[in-house]
Amino acid sequence: MKKTIVLLGLIFAALTWTPAYADTASMYFSSSQGGASETVFDLNSALWMYTHLPLSGAKSLTNFWITSPYDESYYKTYKASVAQNTWYDLTTITYTDIDDNTYSWNDIKTLGTWDMVTSYTYPAPNGASSGSMESGFTLVPEPISCTLFLLGGGALFAIRRKKALHI
């Protein structure tokens, strides 16, 4: 009897189930195309952004805004369709500020935490839809520069301490 009730329940669930449409979009940053998600990068390292857009139909990024640690905003506008899963080399893109001045990544990169907001559109089951994704990353000094700074500072401290002890 219990097996019959379970079987009838499964049949009823299968007949009444309809797949739900889910808007699953995401993005992350990596130091290599195809790499894993990272949030901290050396100032001169490669910087890739991965985007995953919703599943239905052709998709397009409309734009993305990148904000520096000093609240300076730059954007890149896209008008063409892009694949559902796309990698962007952020160091080769030309960025525009609100005054329509253009910059390369080398012109604007600075140490600190950067924020990125990406807008996109796509055809959904009930008509066109849109959304946005937000993420961020931090640029830090290169490890060698930090090490040299600490070694130099330590040497100066040692010399000063030695002089102070002899006085």
N, C-alpha and C positions, 0 to 999 in steps of 0.2 A: 504494500500500500504506500509506504514512504517513497519508494523508488518511483512509483507512478506520479505522485504529487510533485516530486523534484523534476521529473521529465516534463510534465505539463507546465511547470513554472519556467523551465528553460525554453520550451517551445513558445510560450507566451512572450518571454523576453526577446527572443529572436525575431518574432513577428512585429513587435511594437518598437524595437530599437531603430533609431535613425541616427546616422553619424552627425555629430555636431561639428560646425565649422569653428576652428580655433585660429585666432590671429597670433601666431607665434613668431615673433621677430626678435632677433638678438644681435649684438655686436660685441666684439672684444678686440684687444690689441695684442700684437706679437712682434718679436724681433726678427721673425722670418716668415715668408709666405708659407702657409700650411702649418705653422707652429702652434704651440699651445698658448693659452691665455696668459698674459703677463700684465702687470700694472706699473712696474718700475723699469726705466730704461736709462742707459748712459746717454749723455748729451749728444754724442756723435754716433749712436748706434742706429741700425735700421729700424723703421717704425711702420708696421703694417696694421691695417684695420680690416677685420673680417666682418661681413654682414650676412645675416641669414634672414631673408624676407619671407612673408607668408606663402603658403603653398599654392594658392589658386592663381592661375593665369599669368600673364606677363606682368612684371613688376617694374617699378622705376624709383630710383632715389630722386627726390626733388631737390634736396640740398642737404648740406651739413654745415653746422656752425662749430667752430673750434674757438675756445676762449682760453687765453693765456693766464698765467698766475696773477697777472696785473690787470685782469678784466678787460683786456683788449680782445675784441671779437673779429674773427675772419670767417669767410664762408666760401663754399664751392657749390655751384649750381650744376645739376645734371638734368638734361632733358631727354636723354635716350633711355631705353629700357636696359635693365641690367639683369643678370642671372640671379636666381634665388640665393645662391651662395657665391659671394664675390669677395676678392681680396683687393685692397687698395694700398699702394705704396704712398704713405702720407708725406714722405720726404721729396717726392717728385711732382707733387700737385702745386699748381699756382693758386694762391689764396687771394681773396679780395676783401678789403675792409669796407666799412659803411660809406666811405667817401669815394669808392670805386678805384682805389689805388691797389695795385697788384704786388704780391710778395711771393718769394720762394720760401721753403721751409727754413733754409739757412738764414734768411732775413729776420724771421720772427721767433725762432726757437730760443727759449730761455729756461733756466732751471726752475723747477717748481711743479705744481699740479695743474694739469690742463684738463678741461672739460669738453666733451663732444656731444652734440645733439644732432641726430640724423633724422630727417623727415622722409617719408616714402608714401607712394600711392600704389594701389593694386586693385584689380577687379575682384569684387567679392560676390558671393551668391545673390545678394540683394542690391547690387549696384556697386559703383566704385567706392572704395574706402581708402582711408589713409591712417597713418600712425607715426609715431616717433620712438626713437631709442636713445637712451642716454648712457654714457660711460665716461671714464676718465683714465688718465695715466699720469705718472710723475717722471720728470726728467731730473736726473741726479748727476753730479760730477763723475768723471771717469774714475775708476778705482786707483789707477796709477797716479793721477793728479792728487787724490786725497792722501795716498801713501807718501808721496814726495813732500806734500805740505806737512804732514805729521812728522816725518823724519827731520825736515828742516827746522820745524818748531822745537822738536825735542833736542836737536843739537844746539840751537840758540839757548834753550833753557839750561842745558848742561853747562855751557860755557859761562853763562851768567851766574849760575850757582857756584861754579868753581871759583870765579873771581870774587864772589861775595864771601866765600869761606876763607880766602887768603887775605882779606882785608882786616 
